[in-house]
Amino acid sequence: MQITALNRHPLKAHGRETVERVTLYAGQSMPYDRLWAVTHDASKAVPGDWARCLNFTRGASSPQLQAITAKLDETSEMLILHHPKRGEITFHPDRDKAAFLDWVGPLVAEGRAAPVDILRLDGRGYTDSAEPTLSLNSLASHAAVEALCGTPLQTARWRGNIWFDGAAPWDEFEWVGRDMKIGSARLHVSKRITRCLATTVNTDTGARDVDTLAALDQLGHRDFGVTLTVTTGGEIAVGDELELI
């Protein structure tokens, strides 16, 4: 089994970025993944504390956000976001909030709570789980969903961190509770990931076009991918072997 892609999402639900390698740290999520998140005017999130995804603007309720791509300069922490309808913006999420809020406002669905601020959570980020995690996704399982839907699907719909190939579809569900080695890092498979409406959105256009949840319902669940916790830090890279231990 081999790692085929590594992705991070510096500003939660607002853009995805592909990287070739990353250094993981025990007890933390992927560096710069969901480091920032956008609160809305109904949010109860407290600065410095983790909060559930309902407290943030997200692609499940505003599908146009799914079409954003990102590029982060780690040295300056300047973030470049691009959307097919809004063009490009370069800003620092801690300092240039007003400019970002003006840019993103038209992408928020009508009737949804308006974005008002950007929060930062160092070390663990605003992952969807209460513990710092990464997500692991299988290309074989993705192909199985494509077959159920009867159409090709972008892997970006799943907003995953680590993609791999070389196993049978849905094998990853059997790994819950086990440990694995990737590069010099070791990780623990903690649970399956239940999916939401964000996965029904075309990540090129920001329009809902395929009912991925109905496809998963045919299997008796709405799960895709598994969460990982880092038990031993180390570097992982595209092309590395994934080994169960």
C-alpha positions in Angstrom: 0.0 0.0 0.0 1.3 3.4 -1.0 0.6 7.1 -0.2 -0.7 8.8 -3.3 -1.5 12.3 -2.0 -1.2 14.6 1.0 -3.6 17.5 1.5 -4.1 20.2 4.0 -6.8 22.9 4.5 -5.2 25.9 6.3 -8.5 27.8 6.7 -11.2 25.2 7.6 -13.7 24.7 4.8 -12.1 27.5 2.7 -9.7 25.9 0.3 -7.5 22.8 -0.1 -3.8 22.5 -0.8 -1.7 19.5 -2.0 1.8 19.0 -0.5 4.5 16.5 -1.2 5.7 15.8 2.3 5.0 16.9 5.9 6.4 16.3 9.4 3.9 15.0 11.9 4.1 15.5 15.7 2.7 13.2 18.3 -0.7 14.2 19.6 -1.2 16.9 16.9 -3.1 17.1 13.6 -1.3 17.8 10.3 0.6 21.0 10.6 -1.4 24.0 9.2 -4.4 21.8 8.6 -7.5 23.6 9.8 -5.2 26.0 11.8 -7.8 28.7 11.2 -11.6 28.6 11.0 -14.2 31.2 10.1 -16.9 31.9 12.7 -20.4 33.2 11.8 -22.8 35.5 13.6 -24.5 32.5 15.4 -21.2 30.9 16.6 -20.5 30.0 20.2 -16.8 29.3 19.6 -14.4 30.7 22.2 -10.9 31.8 21.0 -8.2 29.3 22.0 -10.7 26.3 22.5 -11.8 23.7 20.0 -15.4 23.9 18.9 -17.7 21.8 16.8 -18.0 22.5 13.1 -21.5 23.9 13.4 -19.8 27.0 14.9 -18.0 27.7 11.6 -18.9 28.6 8.1 -18.7 25.4 6.1 -19.2 23.7 2.7 -22.2 21.6 3.9 -24.3 24.7 4.2 -22.6 27.0 1.7 -21.5 24.7 -1.2 -19.7 27.4 -3.2 -16.9 27.2 -0.5 -16.1 23.8 -1.8 -14.6 25.3 -5.0 -11.9 27.3 -3.2 -8.3 26.2 -3.6 -5.5 27.4 -1.3 -1.8 28.0 -1.1 0.0 28.8 2.1 3.5 30.3 2.6 4.6 28.8 5.8 7.3 31.4 6.5 5.1 34.4 6.2 1.7 32.6 6.8 0.3 34.5 3.9 -2.6 32.6 2.4 -3.7 32.7 -1.2 -7.3 31.6 -1.9 -8.8 31.2 -5.4 -12.4 30.7 -6.4 -13.7 30.5 -10.0 -16.3 33.2 -9.4 -14.3 35.4 -7.0 -10.8 35.3 -8.3 -7.9 35.4 -6.0 -7.1 37.0 -2.6 -3.8 37.0 -0.7 -4.0 37.8 3.0 -2.8 36.9 6.5 -5.7 35.2 8.4 -4.7 36.8 11.7 -4.3 40.4 10.4 -6.3 40.8 7.2 -9.7 39.6 8.3 -11.8 42.4 6.9 -10.4 41.9 3.4 -11.2 38.2 3.6 -14.7 38.7 4.9 -15.5 41.0 2.0 -14.1 38.5 -0.5 -15.9 35.4 0.9 -19.3 37.0 1.7 -20.8 36.4 -1.8 -19.9 32.7 -1.5 -22.0 32.1 1.6 -25.4 30.7 0.7 -28.5 33.0 1.1 -30.1 32.6 4.5 -27.0 31.2 6.2 -25.3 32.9 9.1 -22.8 35.6 7.9 -19.1 35.1 8.5 -17.7 37.5 11.1 -14.3 36.5 12.3 -11.3 34.1 11.9 -10.1 32.1 14.9 -6.7 30.3 15.2 -6.0 27.1 17.2 -2.3 26.2 17.2 -1.1 22.7 17.7 -4.3 20.8 16.9 -6.4 22.9 14.6 -10.2 22.9 14.2 -10.5 19.3 13.1 -14.0 17.9 13.0 -13.3 15.5 15.9 -12.7 16.6 19.5 -9.2 15.1 19.5 -6.4 16.2 17.1 -6.7 13.9 14.1 -5.8 13.4 10.4 -8.0 11.6 7.9 -7.0 8.6 5.8 -8.9 7.9 2.6 -8.7 5.0 0.1 -8.6 5.5 -3.7 -10.2 2.0 -4.0 -13.1 3.0 -1.7 -13.5 6.3 -3.7 -13.7 4.2 -6.9 -16.4 2.1 -5.3 -18.5 5.3 -4.6 -17.9 6.4 -8.2 -19.3 3.1 -9.3 -22.4 3.5 -7.1 -23.0 7.0 -8.4 -22.3 6.1 -12.0 -20.0 9.0 -12.6 -16.4 10.2 -11.9 -16.0 12.2 -8.6 -13.3 14.6 -7.4 -11.4 13.2 -4.5 -11.4 16.7 -3.1 -15.0 16.2 -2.1 -13.9 14.2 0.9 -11.5 16.9 2.2 -9.0 14.2 3.2 -5.4 14.6 4.5 -3.8 11.3 3.4 -4.8 9.3 0.3 -3.5 5.8 -0.4 -3.9 2.9 -2.9 -3.2 -0.8 -2.8 -6.0 -2.1 -0.6 -9.5 -3.5 -1.4 -12.4 -1.1 -1.1 -13.5 -0.4 2.5 -10.5 -2.4 4.0 -9.7 0.7 6.0 -12.8 0.2 8.1 -11.4 -3.1 9.4 -8.3 -1.2 10.7 -10.1 0.7 13.4 -8.1 0.1 16.6 -4.9 -0.8 14.8 -1.6 1.0 14.3 0.2 1.8 11.1 3.5 3.1 9.9 4.0 5.8 7.2 7.5 7.0 6.6 9.0 7.5 10.1 5.7 8.3 11.7 3.3 5.9 13.5 -0.4 6.5 13.7 -3.4 4.9 15.3 -6.7 4.3 13.4 -9.4 5.7 15.7 -12.8 5.6 14.0 -14.8 5.8 10.8 -15.8 9.2 9.4 -19.5 9.9 8.9 -20.0 12.2 5.9 -22.2 15.3 5.3 -23.7 17.3 2.4 -20.3 18.8 1.6 -19.4 15.7 -0.3 -22.4 16.2 -2.7 -20.7 19.3 -4.1 -18.6 19.5 -7.3 -15.3 21.0 -6.1 -14.6 22.6 -9.5 -17.9 24.5 -9.7 -19.2 24.7 -6.1 -22.6 23.3 -7.2 -24.3 20.2 -5.7 -24.4 17.6 -8.5 -24.1 14.1 -7.1 -25.9 12.6 -4.1 -22.9 10.8 -2.6 -24.8 10.3 0.7 -27.6 8.3 -1.1 -24.8 6.2 -2.8 -23.3 5.4 0.6 -26.8 4.6 2.0 -26.9 1.7 -0.4 -24.1 0.2 1.7 -26.0 0.8 5.0 -23.9 3.7 6.2 -22.7 7.2 5.4 -19.0 6.6 6.2 -16.0 7.3 4.1 -12.4 7.2 5.4 -11.0 6.9 8.9 -9.4 9.2 11.4 -5.8 8.8 12.6 -4.0 10.0 15.7 -0.3 10.5 15.6 1.5 8.4 18.3 5.1 8.8 17.0 6.0 11.9 15.0 8.0 11.8 11.8 8.1 12.8 8.2 5.7 11.3 5.7 5.7 11.9 1.9 3.9 11.0 -1.2 5.2 7.6 -2.4 5.8 6.3 1.2 4.6 2.8 2.0 1.6 2.4 4.4 2.3 -0.6 6.6 -0.1 -2.0 9.3 1.8 -3.0 12.5 
